[in-house]
Amino acid sequence: MKTMTLSEAQSLPRWRRPVALLFLMAAAMPVAFATWSALLNNFVIEVADFDGSDIGWLHTVREIPGFFAIGVIVLLMLFREQVLGLVALCLLGVATALTAQFPSLGGILTITMLSSIGFHYYETVNQSLQLQWLDKQRAPQTLGWIIAAGSGATFLAYVLIVLTWEALGLSYSVVYWVSGGLTAAVAVFCLFAYPQFESPNPQLKSFVLRRRYWLYYALQFMSGARRQIFVVFAGFMMVEKFGFAVHEITALFLITLIANMVSAPLVGRAVGVFGERNALVFEYIGLAAIFFLYGGLYYFGWGVVLAAALYVFNHIFFSLALALKTYFQKIADPGDIAPTAAVAFTINHIAAVFLPALLGYLWLTSPGLVFLAAAGMALVSLTLALMIPRHPEAGNETIFAHLRRAQPAE
């Protein structure tokens, strides 16, 4: 395959440029992953008879490849980032297609592990390519549009599930085959339709753990811990507590997607205007309030309408997390982006490996406490976000670096 620099790629038709490839991958990934997520809770409850502990173990297994995302650094010695990302995307699609063929605890855990390897390795490489290929000034808004593109693709998948699940009497097998197969097909197309784009800054192919990135690492750790509680238990709650059917939980996901499609570009623009610090502070305050209210669903018996509204708003606040990407883009050495993306992904999944299984047992006795724990994590994240300077850059990664520079002048 032909290799081109980013500047040379500007002479290509728009659909073959690097940004177009990022948009196409962003649209292909959620077709498989979001469909898998939409059907998962009903599938494991109806077919495999899962309880809260079982779903916790499933998500623990799903997060193990994320913990080992640092292995991307080794693979980059053998493959180009762009190729590795697309191969991982193809694996996600194929594994998703096979999900319903193994309707037992052991089978579901095995196929989940394979799809998770594809998902996490794709996401690691994809985040790296985004930060390398996008201009720093336009990155927040472009990332917002990329998020919206992924939401748009998922929107179409969810609409089809809502309209056809009962009308056509679809099975889990058919939906998983179609969604996973489509993602795999797009990945194969991208492998052959696009040249290899050469980033302007060669990436280090070694383990990178720098002291000055400590705040970014800490925010990544808390993000992974907090997000797991929502990913594992919020949707499970809608099925277990409120009895949502497949088309109903998918309709909720659909409403969430519409909200994300509208809000994501605005969020990207807001990050560019107000800065990463303010965006993350706003996100964590909002998430803390939402998780406290989730706990109230169990302690005060609030109804399904509030639960559904909280689910939608939770996703909107999560979209502000793109500010964490652009914060790192501003403070990082250009050659650190790929190896640090792998390290950060591993840090993000440290808690994800043990929290789902651990909290799954807590869920059996006190579901409300699970969400209160997430609220506490959001408050810890808020404390960390307040340490981000208004204008982060290399040498000005935290407010403490700024104070150290100002001290001699006093």
C-alpha positions, -999 to +999 in steps of 0.1 A: +000+000+000+012+035-008+025+056+020+017+094+021+025+122+045-004+142+060+004+172+038+005+150+006-028+135+016-045+168+011-043+163-026-065+132-024-103+133-029-119+142+004-132+107+010-097+093+010-081+118+033-070+109+069-099+127+086-124+109+063-108+076+075-112+086+111-149+094+105-155+061+087-139+040+115-158+061+140-190+051+122-181+014+118-171+006+153-204+013+171-224-006+146-210-038+162-203-026+197-234-006+203-256-034+189-238-059+212-244-036+241-281-030+233-289-067+232-265-079+258-286-074+290-317-091+275-296-118+259-278-128+291-309-126+312-333-144+288-309-169+273-281-175+299-301-167+331-275-142+344-278-124+377-259-094+390-228-114+399-227-130+364-229-097+346-202-084+369-179-112+359-187-108+322-176-072+323-145-080+343-135-104+315-144-078+289-120-053+305-090-076+308-078-067+272-081-031+281-058-036+310-033-052+286-037-025+260+000-017+267+006-047+245-001-023+216+034-010+220+048-044+212+025-049+182+036-015+168+071-029+164+055-053+139+026-034+124+018+002+114-007+019+137-033+023+109-031-014+099-033-026+136-063-004+142-082-018+112-073-054+120-086-049+155-118-034+142-123-064+120-118-087+150-144-068+169-169-073+140-162-110+136-165-117+173-197-098+176-212-117+147-205-150+166-219-138+200-252-156+199-237-189+189-224-195+224-254-191+248-237-203+280-217-185+307-184-200+294-192-194+258-203-158+263-172-150+284-149-165+257-164-146+228-166-115+249-129-117+255-122-119+217-145-090+209-130-070+237-095-075+223-107-060+190-125-032+207-097-021+231-069-024+207-088-005+181-097+023+206-061+026+217-048+030+182-077+052+171-072+077+199-035+079+190-043+085+153-068+112+162-043+131+182-016+127+156-037+135+125-058+164+139-046+200+142-045+211+178-065+242+172-093+223+155-091+191+174-119+197+200-145+206+174-134+179+150-135+153+177-170+165+185-181+159+149-164+124+150-184+115+181-215+127+164-207+105+133-204+075+156-237+084+172-253+087+138-242+053+127-254+038+160-287+057+156-294+039+124-286+005+140-309+012+169-338+025+147-336-008+127-337-028+159-367-009+173-387-011+140-379-047+131-372-067+163-409-075+170-423-068+135-400-093+118-395-116+148-357-112+147-334-134+168-303-124+187-283-145+162-295-126+131-289-091+146-254-100+158-245-116+125-256-085+105-241-058+128-208-076+133-205-086+097-210-050+086-183-037+109-158-063+097-166-055+060-160-018+065-127-026+082-115-047+053-126-020+029-106+006+047-075-017+047-074-016+009-091+017+000-068+040+019-031+047+016-009+045+047-007+079+062+026+089+077+024+111+108+048+141+109+063+129+143+077+094+145+062+076+175+083+060+202+079+022+202+088+017+238+071+020+272+066+057+281+056+067+317+065+103+324+063+120+357+049+152+342+019+133+328+008+122+363-024+142+364-035+128+330-028+093+344-048+100+375-078+113+356-077+083+333-077+059+363-107+076+378-125+078+345-121+040+340-133+032+375-164+055+373-174+047+338-174+009+346-202+013+371-224+030+345-216+007+316-221-025+337-251-016+359-271+013+344-285-007+315-287-039+336-309-020+361-333-009+333-339-046+325-337-061+359-356-034+380-379-019+354-384-049+331-374-033+298-377-055+267-352-055+238-370-029+217-376-007+248-340-007+260-329+000+224-354+029+222-338+043+253-304+040+237-319+056+206-331+087+225-296+089+241-280+088+207-301+116+193-291+137+223-255+129+217-257+137+180-270+171+188-248+178+217-214+164+207-204+191+181-216+217+206-195+200+234-165+201+211-169+238+204-175+245+241-142+227+250-124+249+225-140+281+239-140+274+277-109+251+279-104+216+292-104+225+329-138+241+329-153+214+307-141+185+329-151+203+361-186+207+346-187+171+336-177+157+370-202+179+389-229+167+366-219+131+369-218+132+407-253+146+408-266+120+383-251+090+403-265+103+436-299+104+419-294+068+405-289+057+442-322+075+450-340+052+426-335+024+451-336+043+484-367+065+476-385+043+450-384+069+422-399+058+389-388+047+355-391+081+338-364+096+361-342+065+355-345+069+318-338+106+319-307+101+341-294+075+315-297+101+287-280+129+307-253+106+318-242+100+282-243+137+274-220+145+303-197+116+293-192+133+259-173+161+277-145+135+282-131+145+248-115+174+269-093+148+285-079+138+250-072+174+240-057+181+274-031+154+268-026+165+232-016+200+245+009+188+271+024+158+253+056+155+233+045+147+198+064+114+198+048+102+230+012+101+218+011+064+206+029+048+235+012+070+261-022+062+246-015+025+253-002+032+288-032+054+295-057+028+282-041+003+306-043+027+335-079+034+326-087-003+329-069-011+362-100-006+382-122-020+354-106-054+358-118-060+394-146-034+400-174-051+380-169-085+397-165-069+431-195-046+428-215-074+412-216-090+446-225-057+463-253-053+437-269-085+450-275-069+484-275-031+478-277-018+443-280+018+455-246+017+472-230+008+438-242+041+423-232+061+454-197+047+450-197+061+415-208+095+428-178+095+452-155+087+423-169+116+403-161+139+432-125+126+433-123+133+395-136+168+402-108+175+427-082+163+401-097+184+373-093+215+394-055+210+391-056+215+353-043+250+343-065+272+321-039+270+293-022+236+295+009+230+275+043+212+278+059+225+310+025+238+323+007+205+329-008+214+363-015+244+384+014+234+405+038+238+376+024+273+371+029+282+408+065+270+407+073+292+378+056+322+395+074+318+428+108+333+419+092+364+406+075+372+439 
